[in-house]
Structures are given as structure tokens and as C-alpha cells.
């Protein structure tokens, strides 16, 4: 009876590399070794290039962030720029408040028409109240009324939503100034309005 060739059975997947190495023979092992070394060298040489690309990507992301922040700051300065108007001669403090409310409502309507402010919903009207602070009280006694205003765009039983402004009137000189403010995220609507970009000091001087 002829001799039967003895063959090693095919192993499972976890033992396959060792089985292939044993079956490869001397030349095959040399070839595999060369391939493995070439792969190790290629990966070693590629790592610095990969890290450099990552650094370049991070630098581009930072540059994009800076450009976006710069553009947003410029937009906010434009939105928050001072607007000035006049009061009717001899207006009382209450009459001056009513007139600045009309000024702000018309300003918001114009900005909504131009696309600077979102619409709809359209502005429905503006309400201004005195700033509750000791400094504002002293200025009010000196003839300058500092106000916090809300140009309402929608309202339900509990909440009024709209655009916040600060304003200052001087009935004695017949001048008024107002500026839109940009509330920080999460700020309560009726809290003290704070701007991501500082309010121009001219907004406090009618």
C-alpha cells in the first residue's frame, strides 16, 4: 500500500498566522519578514506626516473659529449701534418714554424690513421701564431717564418674547438714544440685559 502524505489540518482563525508561517518554508518566511519590515517602516515614516496634517487641520479650525468670532463681533457691533432721535418740545418724562417706545418700534420694523432682524413675527409694540438702580435714579434726578425696553414680537399669558433695548432720554434737551442689546444664552428675558459685545457708552448719553 502506498504511503499516505501526512497533512496538518487547517486551524481555526486564531491559530491561522502560526499555521501559515510553518507552511511557508524558508523562502516564504523570508518574504513575509521582508513584507512585515516594509510595513513597519512605512507606518513609521507615515506617522510624522499624519501628525503634521493633524496640526494643520487644528490650525485651520482655530483660524476658522477666529474668523467666525470676528465676523460675529462685527455683526453685533452693527446691531447694537446707537440710534438717536428727538422728543417733542416740552415733553414730560412719561411723554418722553412713550415717544422712545414709538422710536424703537419703528426702528425694529425698519430692521425687519431690511433683514437685519428676523421676521416674522413682526414687532407688535415696545414697552420701556426705568432701570432699577441707584445710579439710574441719580441720573433721573439730573434729568436723564435710563430705560430698559422690550420690543415684543409674541406674547402668551406668562411670557413676552421680543428684542431688548436700552434707552436714555433727556426731556430738557429733547434728545433720545437707544441701542439694541444681545442677551447672553440662558439669560432670563426680564433680567438685566448683557451684551456679548460691550454696549457703546454713547447708548447711555442722549
C-alpha positions in Angstrom: 0.0 0.0 0.0 1.5 3.4 -0.9 2.5 5.8 1.9 -0.1 8.4 2.5 1.2 12.0 2.8 0.5 13.4 6.2 -1.0 16.9 6.2 -1.6 19.3 9.0 -5.3 20.1 9.3 -6.5 23.8 8.7 -6.5 25.5 12.1 -9.1 27.9 13.4 -8.8 31.7 12.7 -6.8 32.5 15.9 -4.1 29.9 15.0 -4.0 30.7 11.3 -0.9 33.0 11.3 1.3 30.4 13.0 0.0 27.7 10.7 0.8 29.8 7.6 4.2 30.6 9.0 5.0 26.9 9.4 3.7 26.1 5.9 5.6 28.9 4.2 9.0 27.3 4.0 12.3 29.2 4.2 11.8 31.4 1.2 8.2 32.2 2.2 9.3 33.1 5.7 12.0 35.5 4.3 9.4 37.1 2.0 6.9 37.5 4.9 9.6 39.0 7.1 10.5 41.5 4.3 6.9 42.5 3.9 6.4 42.9 7.6 9.5 45.1 7.9 8.5 47.1 4.9 5.1 47.8 6.5 6.7 48.8 9.8 9.0 51.2 8.1 6.1 52.6 6.0 4.0 53.2 9.1 6.9 54.7 11.0 7.6 57.1 8.1 3.9 58.0 7.8 3.3 58.9 11.4 5.1 62.3 11.3 3.2 63.3 8.2 -0.1 62.2 9.8 0.7 64.2 12.9 1.6 67.2 10.7 -1.7 67.0 8.9 -3.5 66.9 12.2 -1.6 70.0 13.4 -2.5 71.8 10.1 -6.2 70.7 10.5 -6.3 72.1 14.1 -4.7 75.3 12.9 -7.2 75.7 10.2 -10.1 75.1 12.6 -8.7 77.7 15.0 -8.4 80.2 12.1 -12.0 79.5 11.1 -13.1 80.0 14.7 -11.3 83.3 14.9 -12.8 84.5 11.6 -16.2 83.4 12.8 -15.8 85.2 16.1 -14.5 88.3 14.4 -17.4 88.4 12.0 -19.9 87.8 14.8 -18.4 90.6 16.9 -18.6 93.0 13.9 -22.3 91.9 13.3 -23.1 92.5 17.0 -21.5 96.0 17.0 -23.6 96.9 14.0 -26.8 95.5 15.5 -26.0 97.3 18.8 -25.0 100.7 17.3 -26.6 103.8 18.9 -29.7 105.2 17.3 -30.8 108.8 18.0 -34.0 110.7 17.8 -35.7 113.8 19.1 -38.5 114.4 21.5 -41.4 116.7 21.2 -40.6 120.1 22.8 -41.6 120.3 26.4 -42.2 116.6 26.7 -42.6 115.3 30.3 -40.7 112.2 31.5 -43.7 110.0 30.8 -44.3 111.5 27.4 -40.6 111.0 26.6 -40.9 107.3 27.5 -43.9 106.9 25.2 -42.0 108.6 22.4 -38.9 106.5 22.7 -41.2 103.4 22.6 -42.5 104.6 19.3 -39.0 105.3 18.0 -37.8 101.7 19.0 -40.9 100.1 17.4 -40.3 101.9 14.1 -36.6 101.1 14.3 -37.3 97.3 14.7 -39.8 97.4 11.8 -37.3 99.0 9.6 -34.6 96.5 10.6 -37.0 93.6 10.0 -37.8 95.0 6.5 -34.1 95.2 5.7 -33.4 91.7 7.0 -31.1 92.8 9.9 -33.6 91.4 12.4 -35.7 88.2 11.9 -39.3 88.5 10.7 -41.8 87.1 11.1 -43.0 87.5 13.7 -43.4 91.3 13.3 -42.9 93.6 16.2 -46.2 94.4 18.0 -45.1 97.3 20.1 -42.5 98.4 22.7 -42.6 98.8 26.5 -39.9 100.7 28.4 -39.4 100.8 32.1 -36.9 102.7 34.3 -33.6 100.9 35.1 -33.9 99.9 38.8 -30.5 101.1 40.1 -29.2 103.8 42.4 -27.1 105.3 39.6 -30.1 105.4 37.3 -32.1 107.1 40.0 -29.4 109.8 40.4 -29.3 110.4 36.7 -33.1 110.6 36.5 -33.0 113.2 39.2 -30.5 115.1 37.0 -32.8 114.9 34.0 -31.6 111.8 32.2 -34.0 108.8 32.2 -32.3 105.5 31.7 -34.7 102.8 30.4 -34.8 99.1 29.7 -37.1 98.3 26.8 -38.7 95.3 25.1 -39.9 95.4 21.5 -42.4 92.5 21.7 -42.9 90.1 18.8 -45.0 87.5 20.5 -46.8 87.0 23.9 -48.8 84.5 25.8 -50.3 84.5 29.3 -46.9 84.1 31.0 -44.1 85.3 28.7 -43.4 88.2 26.4 -40.8 87.5 23.7 -39.0 90.2 21.7 -35.9 92.3 21.2 -34.3 94.0 24.2 -33.0 97.6 24.1 -31.6 100.1 26.4 -32.5 103.8 26.0 -31.9 107.1 27.6 -34.0 110.3 27.3 -33.3 113.9 28.2 -36.6 115.8 28.0 -34.8 119.1 28.8 -32.7 118.8 25.7 -35.3 117.0 23.6 -32.8 114.1 22.8 -33.1 110.4 23.0 -30.8 107.5 22.3 -31.4 103.8 22.1 -29.4 100.6 21.4 -30.3 97.0 20.9 -28.7 94.6 23.3 -27.7 91.0 22.8 -28.6 88.8 25.7 -26.3 86.0 26.8 -27.5 82.4 26.3 -29.7 81.3 29.1 -30.4 84.8 30.4 -33.9 85.4 31.6 -35.9 87.7 29.3 -36.7 90.1 32.1 -33.2 90.0 33.7 -30.6 92.7 33.2 -29.6 92.5 29.5 -25.9 91.9 29.0 -24.2 92.0 25.7 -21.6 89.6 24.3 -20.0 92.7 22.8 -19.8 95.7 25.1 -22.5 98.3 24.7 -21.3 101.5 23.2 -21.1 104.2 26.1 -22.9 106.5 23.8 -26.0 104.4 24.4 -26.2 106.0 27.9 -25.8 109.6 26.8 -28.8 111.2 25.0 
